[in-house]
């Protein structure tokens, strides 16, 4: 049984379109039979194609419907039919394929199998008291991440950056991390030309374990709002099978933008920079679904990119997401301007579960490196003006000697080999740089 047939009720309830606007339409006669979130079809008379929509507002006399395709082609007097609750039917054979936000394969002439059990895009998160504990670190293959913001299985972490700073490239590098059985990627509001580049060039051989859910920037806000929910729904299916799942959403900010458009069409008042109250409740509802599963299941490790408007890391969406996730990686434009990629600011990035990944010795080492980086960055202007003489401060001399070499050791691009042991690789790079400069290795200067 196909997903389309399985979601249709046995008895159809219908209504009539009474108002059409560029953003939504209203229908009378459906109010007693539907609830918020139900799917409906509108139009389709006289051989014309029908459109799929969702009930976003419910009143006694009418319902407000927003369609998944734009523009709305139905006219006044057209019929609206209830379709019931949304559901998809994931299957293991979906790996290696691309789907739209509705869970329909795209760009491929292939018939995929459907599972037996429905999965709902608006599913609740697992019970807090029945979830497994997080304590297993995993290597991402990106040295800067494994060194300063290590990630554990079941952790949720955000990549915060402005446009053009390299967050999509970093996400692509993280998607190749080993140790995951399944990778689910949601591309939300992306440029259409970048989708094939990401899937074919960046993922490469690892694509066979990847399920991609794509909603490009030219699609309706309903599709962009649904895409990360569908991706999370698919990830939950594989998690419940016992898989270690990596879920990547690029970007969660565009999901918030789409949710804002839908909420405004439903009549919600804006409260912060145009965002409506429901946006700030939708975000944790979505993000909490990732993480460790209940005992006996797998886990979903969530990596979410956050596009900060105007490089303002304290905008309402970034602030709300930062408080929900288990850590954040901050990309800085000033670091990217120095051609240091990934452009991670290790001083403002943090993993709240790092204690499960570092040994006591590594924790001490990272603390010392952070201290040296802080001294190096705080005195940058002073040194550029020539206001510091070598030998005046032993700790600063050590920072000047080590930090530039550390920054060079952390540089990494997608064609580079994946890191297998970040600590050992960085230590070797520092020693080689010291030997090439004719100076003793850093550990001999202490």
Steps between C-alpha positions, in 0.01 A plus 500: 500500500642838403534786746254710300226238516569407861436852626161542334196459727221262402241781503589841357380822663480797268469876508493797262769763436361841601812720492834485317803716575864473380594342836200283594137412430193451717245224473156462657331175598815323625518633856315212672717236331861619518758607756821705478763327292262287294574469130241607242484512122347793317388544143524226242171571326460461124824303466721769657772378741415519869728652762599362837466730802489502877256649748685777684205675665165366615187710560134412542398629159813429297851354495817661368703285262856558379611295201831321452522628142481865403320685357153382600319399182154424641228760459195597701250215523765230455476197726727425796526140619632370829795259464577432867822507695832517319717187502789346310614137491882480518682188384866388517518513119470880522873532568684661213194684370365855502152604611296817514341626820193281442713185498468451123815392305624771264738507208500125457307257285474237770219344700591470867342269754290636785512377857210344686478752784412869458741766625365843584691825435364653823590213731583573866849462646582188707420511871771683693525230768515210254778639284845348501796688650756660268856386565652370173722746306531476124768630266370737234824508299522880534801585719371830638171340603650183650755706691299790643129409466482119499167340418341195664244258359156646560625856548335799333731781395457814291730668249444875528621721216411782267457443128807400301719403796516128421232330708367288212855387421558406864170311505608309191826404672312388812259291290790269411563412865542128561314310770148574374274242338273752330533867407190713442554845350237773470586780259254776587475809283824422319592631156384255238837487323677391821292188561666275238843638589445409863360154431734392219829679565511553876342177623666283236528136601320555831176582317383138513420536872344847458133592474453858383185710546514808279289814497660777295459871559246541221256254656210607720548573871283195570758276332791675671328467837425132440843390371687480835198331659498236227876450536465463877212258448717282275788519748264384776401198292862387470571587864214275611659221293812536715711707257749767594358785294663829404241770427621817327267796441620792287364730614268509801473878459324460166259263672427780748451747213252264333318436828471876545339541157247227572418638844450852365264362235307331782457837672755475781644831620878554472684542831875517423647621169188377324512151653177368648465317834447161333844520337667497841297195603553317170878522528545302824226258393706416190845507660403284799402215268869444424731354762522160668204269453326297763676197646530229239506736201771700325581869507473812284803728500369835381711768330309816412631800312376836627515796263547808717348809340757771441762300698299579815544191716242629747202523265183336643524176302871444567447576868209257530681219318823549696314445826340179374800321350785315671768727362584744224777550245547864402642593160646851476527709185826655622656152519372411153654825370838361614437187286490282812241233427296372669461851642424379854543739790615250760465757781125549452421142394407243762384141533298437814587130486876538451567336836389169348750531214814637668730315737618700806832566324324620184275727706807662657668538161194661340476743791864604447450540125191713551695719744781547248254584221328754726834671581594499132172655382474753787843645419465499121455877470783569745740283302395644166583849628841381616419556865632166623859380532586132504603388848271733692242227567595132493140383456439740211827396337380140514165601346674688217711193433230236514164650396582580132630144461185368665280699262690356202463148641122543531451601136300242307297495179261241350764339271735444797506156665280456803666530835537177699663636817483878528725524806782296347474672162512849650791403726698372200417812300622726783822302536566507125434873484735560794772288339463680167533836676808385687332538838451231765156334509243671723519234771875569538438869566291436812 
